[in-house]
């Protein structure tokens, strides 16, 4: 809600983000920006690295994307962005930093009249590519300029506290991701083509995961559990949607377990919703997870969910799925066997769709807007 006689009568927000390549933080920024444009805000997006993959999506929703600062050295970016943000058009703008590099540049570019809000999108220490001491020094420098931190889950806030990144000078507020803006329904024709491509039939029990093929996501536990499951369910298939540095290792594991004809590696795809529509059960086996946005995507499709009990996943899933112990194939097998029951599947499908309403973009934006207003009034 806009306060009378406040600078929010003609509000402007500038989002600084490291990339606008498709990913969890970047997709969430699309949803946030859409709500801000709908609420009458002028939205600017500055990205620092990579290709402009999402520029069309941001432009179509009414945001202005500034590509002129991309792929420069950090110091040159800070110099040029500082000059850009110090123009009269941005005098009372709120600056919102996403991901560490962008937050560093934002803190160096800020004018005295501007408020800086920063979102934490993962559980790592602030600057995970540096040692703990350097990370703390960089964080302390940035924190002196930040009015408020937004943690995407209680789990992320707890990790910030563990790393000594919560101070008395600024608050940390938990705001869960929103999901629901411009959601497209799966294309039935694409779904049918995928069934044919993957040789799925009516008797196939299809399990799947949508995640990068990295250590954190723990596909190893999933493949081991699937191997146990497949012994009694020879028509079952495991579809792994995504790509990453562990693909070769995971493909070799599947071959070693004689699962090469049952485990399907799709690589990176644009048809995520159509792939989710193929599944009887969705599984997210992560070792750590700051939020787990893909859980909301699965809820939207109505796929029953099994998740590890890591980090934020129980917080996000609630009662809308089954949890198994991190890294325990036997426990995952037990939950997967329970999910073979059609009544159990139907129940969790309904619970998932009901829980999804708690993560509406409107709720998320209302909480973020409150943080903006408080930060600006305290400026």
Secondary structure, DSSP 8 states (H G I E B T S, - for coil): ---TTSGGGG-EEEEEEEE-SSSHHHHHHHHHHHHHHHTT-EEEEEEEES--TTHHHHHHHT-EEE-TTTTS-HHHHHHHHHHHHTSGGGTT-EEEEESHHHHHHHHHH--TT-EEEEEE-SSS-TTTTS-HHHHHHHHHHHHTT-SEEEESSHHHHHHHHHTT---TTSEEEE------TT-----HHHHHHHHHHTT--TT--EEEEES-SSGGG-HHHHHHHHHHHHHH-TT-EEEEEB--TTHHHHHHHHHHTT-TTTEEEEES-S-HHHHHHT-SEEEE--S--S--HHHHHHHHHT-EEEEE--TTHHHHHTTSSEEE-TT-HHHHHHHHHHTTSHHHHHHHHHHHHHHHGGG-HHHHHHHHHHHHHHHHHH-
